[in-house]
Amino acid sequence: MRADIELDVGRKTFASGLLPQLIAVLRGCGPGDLVAVVGDEERVGPELETWCRFTGNPLVEATAEEGRSRWVFRCGAVAAPAGVPTEGNRPVGSRLWLYTNFDCNLHCDYCCVRSSPTAPRRELGLARVQRITREAEELGVREIFVTGGEPFLLEDIGDILLSCAGAAPTTVLTNGMLFAGRRIESLRALRRDRVVLQISLDSPTPELHDLHRGSGTWARTREGIQRARAEGFRVRLAATVSTDGEAEAFRQFLDEERIAAEDRVIRRIALRGSASEGVAVSRADLVPEVTITADGVYWHPVGAEDTDLLVTREIFPLSESFAAVRRAFDREGEHANKLARIFNCA
Protein backbone atom coordinates (compact mmCIF):
# COMPACT_ATOMS: atom_id res chain seq x y z
CA MET A 1 0.00 0.00 0.00
CA ARG A 2 1.35 3.42 -0.96
CA ALA A 3 1.65 5.92 1.88
CA ASP A 4 1.86 9.70 1.97
CA ILE A 5 4.58 9.56 4.62
CA GLU A 6 7.21 6.87 5.19
CA LEU A 7 8.68 6.80 8.70
CA ASP A 8 11.70 4.52 9.19
CA VAL A 9 12.07 3.97 12.94
CA GLY A 10 14.85 1.37 12.88
CA ARG A 11 14.93 -0.54 16.14
CA LYS A 12 12.94 2.01 18.14
CA THR A 13 9.97 0.88 20.24
CA PHE A 14 7.42 2.70 22.36
CA ALA A 15 9.84 2.32 25.27
CA SER A 16 12.76 3.85 23.38
CA GLY A 17 11.59 6.95 21.54
CA LEU A 18 9.01 5.87 18.97
CA LEU A 19 6.08 7.78 20.50
CA PRO A 20 7.57 11.31 20.08
CA GLN A 21 8.27 10.51 16.42
CA LEU A 22 4.66 9.44 15.88
CA ILE A 23 3.38 12.61 17.57
CA ALA A 24 5.62 14.76 15.36
CA VAL A 25 4.38 13.00 12.22
CA LEU A 26 0.74 13.45 13.24
CA ARG A 27 1.26 17.18 13.61
CA GLY A 28 2.25 17.37 9.96
CA CYS A 29 -0.52 15.12 8.62
CA GLY A 30 -3.83 16.04 7.11
CA PRO A 31 -7.05 14.06 7.67
CA GLY A 32 -6.96 10.87 5.63
CA ASP A 33 -3.20 10.87 5.01
CA LEU A 34 -1.58 7.44 5.12
CA VAL A 35 1.53 7.02 7.28
CA ALA A 36 3.80 4.00 6.94
CA VAL A 37 5.94 3.00 9.93
CA VAL A 38 8.86 0.77 8.93
CA GLY A 39 10.97 -0.90 11.61
CA ASP A 40 13.13 -3.82 12.64
CA GLU A 41 11.22 -4.70 15.81
CA GLU A 42 8.19 -6.91 15.12
CA ARG A 43 7.02 -6.45 18.72
CA VAL A 44 6.12 -2.85 17.92
CA GLY A 45 3.02 -4.15 16.14
CA PRO A 46 0.70 -4.85 19.12
CA GLU A 47 1.72 -1.57 20.80
CA LEU A 48 1.17 0.40 17.61
CA GLU A 49 -2.23 -1.22 17.16
CA THR A 50 -3.19 -0.18 20.70
CA TRP A 51 -1.90 3.35 20.13
CA CYS A 52 -3.90 3.61 16.90
CA ARG A 53 -7.05 2.51 18.69
CA PHE A 54 -6.61 5.04 21.47
CA THR A 55 -5.72 7.96 19.20
CA GLY A 56 -8.38 7.29 16.56
CA ASN A 57 -5.91 6.73 13.72
CA PRO A 58 -6.96 3.40 12.18
CA LEU A 59 -4.31 0.80 11.40
CA VAL A 60 -5.08 -0.32 7.85
CA GLU A 61 -2.22 -2.65 6.89
CA ALA A 62 0.59 -4.68 8.45
CA THR A 63 3.18 -6.52 6.36
CA ALA A 64 6.63 -8.04 6.78
CA GLU A 65 9.39 -8.52 4.22
CA GLU A 66 13.08 -9.37 4.45
CA GLY A 67 13.17 -9.16 8.22
CA ARG A 68 11.48 -5.74 8.44
CA SER A 69 7.90 -4.88 9.38
CA ARG A 70 5.73 -2.16 7.88
CA TRP A 71 2.52 -0.80 9.36
CA VAL A 72 0.25 1.73 7.68
CA PHE A 73 -2.25 3.88 9.56
CA ARG A 74 -4.64 6.58 8.42
CA CYS A 75 -4.58 9.99 10.10
CA GLY A 76 -7.95 10.80 11.59
CA ALA A 77 -10.74 8.47 12.66
CA VAL A 78 -13.02 7.07 10.02
CA ALA A 79 -16.75 7.38 10.49
CA ALA A 80 -18.35 4.47 12.28
CA PRO A 81 -21.34 2.68 10.81
CA ALA A 82 -24.73 3.87 11.98
CA GLY A 83 -25.50 2.69 15.49
CA VAL A 84 -21.87 1.97 16.45
CA PRO A 85 -20.60 4.12 19.33
CA THR A 86 -17.65 6.41 18.57
CA GLU A 87 -15.18 8.34 20.69
CA GLY A 88 -17.24 11.45 20.07
CA ASN A 89 -20.32 10.17 21.89
CA ARG A 90 -18.80 7.61 24.28
CA PRO A 91 -16.81 8.93 27.26
CA VAL A 92 -13.11 8.15 27.31
CA GLY A 93 -12.92 5.04 25.16
CA SER A 94 -14.08 1.50 25.07
CA ARG A 95 -12.05 -0.31 27.76
CA LEU A 96 -13.31 -0.65 31.33
CA TRP A 97 -11.33 -2.15 34.22
CA LEU A 98 -12.93 -3.58 37.36
CA TYR A 99 -10.91 -4.37 40.48
CA THR A 100 -13.21 -6.94 42.05
CA ASN A 101 -11.01 -7.30 45.15
CA PHE A 102 -7.51 -6.60 46.46
CA ASP A 103 -6.72 -9.74 48.45
CA CYS A 104 -4.63 -12.38 46.73
CA ASN A 105 -3.29 -15.87 47.34
CA LEU A 106 0.19 -14.61 46.37
CA HIS A 107 2.43 -11.79 47.60
CA CYS A 108 4.27 -10.67 44.46
CA ASP A 109 7.08 -8.26 45.29
CA TYR A 110 6.20 -5.82 42.47
CA CYS A 111 2.39 -5.75 42.72
CA CYS A 112 1.24 -2.31 41.59
CA VAL A 113 -1.69 -2.29 44.05
CA ARG A 114 -0.01 -4.05 47.01
CA SER A 115 -2.22 -7.15 46.89
CA SER A 116 -1.36 -10.05 49.18
CA PRO A 117 -2.99 -12.73 51.37
CA THR A 118 -3.18 -10.17 54.20
CA ALA A 119 -4.48 -7.23 52.15
CA PRO A 120 -8.04 -6.10 52.96
CA ARG A 121 -10.48 -7.48 50.39
CA ARG A 122 -12.10 -4.11 49.48
CA GLU A 123 -14.62 -6.00 47.39
CA LEU A 124 -16.49 -4.28 44.58
CA GLY A 125 -19.36 -6.72 45.04
CA LEU A 126 -21.75 -8.45 42.66
CA ALA A 127 -24.55 -5.88 42.98
CA ARG A 128 -22.29 -3.01 41.99
CA VAL A 129 -20.74 -5.04 39.19
CA GLN A 130 -24.19 -5.80 37.81
CA ARG A 131 -25.13 -2.12 37.79
CA ILE A 132 -21.77 -1.15 36.28
CA THR A 133 -22.13 -3.66 33.46
CA ARG A 134 -25.70 -2.58 32.69
CA GLU A 135 -24.63 1.04 32.37
CA ALA A 136 -21.40 0.12 30.57
CA GLU A 137 -23.35 -1.69 27.88
CA GLU A 138 -25.53 1.39 27.38
CA LEU A 139 -22.38 3.52 27.01
CA GLY A 140 -21.00 1.23 24.33
CA VAL A 141 -18.10 -0.23 26.30
CA ARG A 142 -16.52 -2.87 24.08
CA GLU A 143 -14.07 -4.58 26.45
CA ILE A 144 -14.20 -5.31 30.16
CA PHE A 145 -11.16 -6.39 32.18
CA VAL A 146 -11.65 -8.03 35.57
CA THR A 147 -8.67 -7.96 37.90
CA GLY A 148 -7.56 -7.81 41.52
CA GLY A 149 -6.05 -9.11 43.79
CA GLU A 150 -6.97 -12.57 42.65
CA PRO A 151 -10.57 -12.55 41.35
CA PHE A 152 -10.98 -16.31 41.78
CA LEU A 153 -10.79 -15.94 45.56
CA LEU A 154 -14.34 -14.59 45.40
CA GLU A 155 -17.24 -16.96 46.02
CA ASP A 156 -19.38 -15.23 43.39
CA ILE A 157 -16.73 -14.74 40.69
CA GLY A 158 -18.78 -16.91 38.32
CA ASP A 159 -21.78 -14.58 38.60
CA ILE A 160 -19.52 -11.54 38.28
CA LEU A 161 -18.02 -12.85 35.05
CA LEU A 162 -21.44 -13.82 33.71
CA SER A 163 -22.59 -10.23 34.24
CA CYS A 164 -19.49 -8.76 32.61
CA ALA A 165 -19.53 -11.11 29.64
CA GLY A 166 -23.19 -10.34 29.06
CA ALA A 167 -22.28 -6.69 28.53
CA ALA A 168 -19.03 -7.00 26.55
CA PRO A 169 -16.21 -9.45 25.77
CA THR A 170 -14.40 -9.92 29.06
CA THR A 171 -10.83 -10.70 30.04
CA VAL A 172 -10.10 -11.83 33.59
CA LEU A 173 -6.56 -11.42 34.91
CA THR A 174 -5.52 -14.28 37.18
CA ASN A 175 -2.51 -16.23 38.40
CA GLY A 176 -4.25 -19.41 37.22
CA MET A 177 -3.62 -21.32 40.44
CA LEU A 178 -7.18 -21.72 41.71
CA PHE A 179 -8.91 -23.59 38.89
CA ALA A 180 -10.35 -26.44 40.94
CA GLY A 181 -13.53 -27.38 42.78
CA ARG A 182 -16.31 -24.76 42.72
CA ARG A 183 -14.06 -22.38 40.80
CA ILE A 184 -13.68 -24.68 37.82
CA GLU A 185 -17.43 -25.26 37.93
CA SER A 186 -18.02 -21.50 37.74
CA LEU A 187 -15.75 -21.35 34.71
CA ARG A 188 -17.64 -24.10 32.95
CA ALA A 189 -20.81 -21.99 33.02
CA LEU A 190 -19.17 -19.20 30.98
CA ARG A 191 -19.33 -18.66 27.23
CA ARG A 192 -15.95 -19.46 25.72
CA ASP A 193 -16.44 -16.85 22.99
CA ARG A 194 -16.99 -14.06 25.55
CA VAL A 195 -14.36 -14.74 28.23
CA VAL A 196 -10.57 -14.77 27.92
CA LEU A 197 -8.28 -15.86 30.74
CA GLN A 198 -5.12 -13.75 30.98
CA ILE A 199 -2.73 -15.76 33.13
CA SER A 200 0.45 -14.30 34.62
CA LEU A 201 3.61 -16.23 33.78
CA ASP A 202 6.78 -14.18 34.12
CA SER A 203 9.48 -16.42 32.66
CA PRO A 204 10.13 -19.54 30.57
CA THR A 205 11.51 -21.41 33.61
CA PRO A 206 10.61 -21.36 37.33
CA GLU A 207 13.57 -19.44 38.74
CA LEU A 208 12.63 -15.85 37.88
CA HIS A 209 8.87 -16.33 38.19
CA ASP A 210 9.20 -17.99 41.60
CA LEU A 211 11.66 -15.33 42.77
CA HIS A 212 8.94 -12.69 42.46
CA ARG A 213 5.83 -14.75 43.18
CA GLY A 214 6.85 -17.54 45.54
CA SER A 215 8.38 -21.00 45.42
CA GLY A 216 6.47 -23.52 43.32
CA THR A 217 4.17 -20.95 41.72
CA TRP A 218 5.53 -21.37 38.18
CA ALA A 219 4.66 -25.08 38.10
CA ARG A 220 1.18 -24.47 39.54
CA THR A 221 0.53 -21.69 37.04
CA ARG A 222 1.55 -23.95 34.15
CA GLU A 223 -0.96 -26.50 35.41
CA GLY A 224 -3.61 -23.80 35.51
CA ILE A 225 -2.87 -22.79 31.93
CA GLN A 226 -3.26 -26.39 30.76
CA ARG A 227 -6.48 -26.79 32.73
CA ALA A 228 -7.97 -23.59 31.28
CA ARG A 229 -7.13 -24.68 27.75
CA ALA A 230 -8.57 -28.12 28.39
CA GLU A 231 -11.84 -26.41 29.37
CA GLY A 232 -11.88 -24.69 25.98
CA PHE A 233 -10.86 -21.17 27.03
CA ARG A 234 -8.68 -18.84 25.07
CA VAL A 235 -5.64 -18.14 27.26
CA ARG A 236 -3.50 -15.03 27.03
CA LEU A 237 -0.08 -15.18 28.70
CA ALA A 238 1.20 -12.07 30.48
CA ALA A 239 4.75 -11.54 31.73
CA THR A 240 6.02 -8.76 33.95
CA VAL A 241 9.73 -8.28 33.33
CA SER A 242 12.62 -6.11 34.52
CA THR A 243 14.92 -6.02 31.49
CA ASP A 244 14.99 -6.29 27.70
CA GLY A 245 16.82 -9.60 28.12
CA GLU A 246 13.99 -11.05 30.18
CA ALA A 247 11.47 -9.81 27.63
CA GLU A 248 13.37 -11.38 24.74
CA ALA A 249 13.71 -14.70 26.56
CA PHE A 250 9.97 -14.75 27.14
CA ARG A 251 9.27 -13.92 23.48
CA GLN A 252 11.41 -16.88 22.39
CA PHE A 253 9.49 -19.08 24.82
CA LEU A 254 6.18 -17.85 23.38
CA ASP A 255 7.44 -18.54 19.87
CA GLU A 256 8.32 -22.08 20.87
CA GLU A 257 4.90 -22.49 22.48
CA ARG A 258 3.29 -21.11 19.29
CA ILE A 259 1.40 -18.43 21.19
CA ALA A 260 -0.32 -16.00 18.80
CA ALA A 261 0.70 -12.32 18.90
CA GLU A 262 -2.71 -11.26 20.21
CA ASP A 263 -2.32 -13.63 23.17
CA ARG A 264 0.95 -12.13 24.42
CA VAL A 265 1.40 -9.36 26.96
CA ILE A 266 4.92 -8.37 28.00
CA ARG A 267 5.18 -5.35 30.27
CA ARG A 268 7.76 -3.73 32.50
CA ILE A 269 7.46 -3.49 36.26
CA ALA A 270 5.78 -0.21 37.15
CA LEU A 271 7.24 1.75 40.04
CA ARG A 272 3.97 1.63 41.94
CA GLY A 273 2.62 -0.29 44.90
CA SER A 274 5.07 -2.86 46.28
CA ALA A 275 7.72 -2.36 43.59
CA SER A 276 11.07 -0.95 44.71
CA GLU A 277 12.23 -0.40 41.12
CA GLY A 278 10.65 -0.17 37.70
CA VAL A 279 9.22 2.32 35.22
CA ALA A 280 8.05 5.49 36.96
CA VAL A 281 4.61 6.47 35.63
CA SER A 282 2.39 9.42 36.47
CA ARG A 283 -1.01 10.52 35.23
CA ALA A 284 0.64 12.60 32.51
CA ASP A 285 2.47 9.51 31.25
CA LEU A 286 -0.58 7.29 30.82
CA VAL A 287 -3.42 7.12 28.35
CA PRO A 288 -6.46 6.87 30.65
CA GLU A 289 -8.41 3.62 30.95
CA VAL A 290 -11.42 3.91 33.24
CA THR A 291 -10.72 1.76 36.28
CA ILE A 292 -13.28 1.13 39.01
CA THR A 293 -12.57 -0.15 42.51
CA ALA A 294 -14.61 -0.23 45.70
CA ASP A 295 -13.04 3.14 46.53
CA GLY A 296 -13.91 5.00 43.33
CA VAL A 297 -12.86 5.66 39.75
CA TYR A 298 -9.19 5.76 38.80
CA TRP A 299 -7.24 6.98 35.79
CA HIS A 300 -5.50 3.67 35.01
CA PRO A 301 -5.27 0.13 36.45
CA VAL A 302 -1.54 0.46 37.14
CA GLY A 303 -2.23 2.84 40.03
CA ALA A 304 -5.71 1.88 41.16
CA GLU A 305 -5.17 2.69 44.82
CA ASP A 306 -2.94 5.76 44.53
CA THR A 307 -4.46 9.15 45.25
CA ASP A 308 -2.67 10.83 42.34
CA LEU A 309 -4.61 8.61 39.93
CA LEU A 310 -7.97 8.86 41.70
CA VAL A 311 -10.45 10.78 39.54
CA THR A 312 -13.64 10.59 41.61
CA ARG A 313 -15.05 8.67 44.56
CA GLU A 314 -18.45 8.56 42.85
CA ILE A 315 -18.96 5.55 40.58
CA PHE A 316 -22.56 6.18 39.56
CA PRO A 317 -23.98 7.13 37.23
CA LEU A 318 -21.27 5.56 35.10
CA SER A 319 -21.70 8.17 32.39
CA GLU A 320 -20.66 10.85 34.89
CA SER A 321 -17.59 8.97 36.09
CA PHE A 322 -16.51 8.38 32.48
CA ALA A 323 -17.03 12.08 31.79
CA ALA A 324 -14.90 12.96 34.83
CA VAL A 325 -12.00 10.96 33.40
CA ARG A 326 -12.43 12.62 30.02
CA ARG A 327 -12.40 16.09 31.58
CA ALA A 328 -9.24 15.20 33.49
CA PHE A 329 -7.65 13.93 30.27
CA ASP A 330 -8.56 17.13 28.48
CA ARG A 331 -6.84 19.11 31.22
CA GLU A 332 -3.72 17.00 30.86
CA GLY A 333 -3.83 17.56 27.10
CA GLU A 334 -3.51 21.28 27.65
CA HIS A 335 0.10 20.73 28.68
CA ALA A 336 1.76 20.40 25.30
CA ASN A 337 5.07 19.31 26.78
CA LYS A 338 3.56 16.15 28.27
CA LEU A 339 3.04 13.17 25.95
CA ALA A 340 0.82 10.32 27.09
CA ARG A 341 2.32 6.90 26.52
CA ILE A 342 0.80 3.46 26.61
CA PHE A 343 1.47 1.16 29.54
CA ASN A 344 -0.14 -2.11 28.52
CA CYS A 345 -1.75 -4.19 31.21
CA ALA A 346 -3.62 -6.43 28.77
Disulfide bonds with the S-S distance in Angstrom:
none
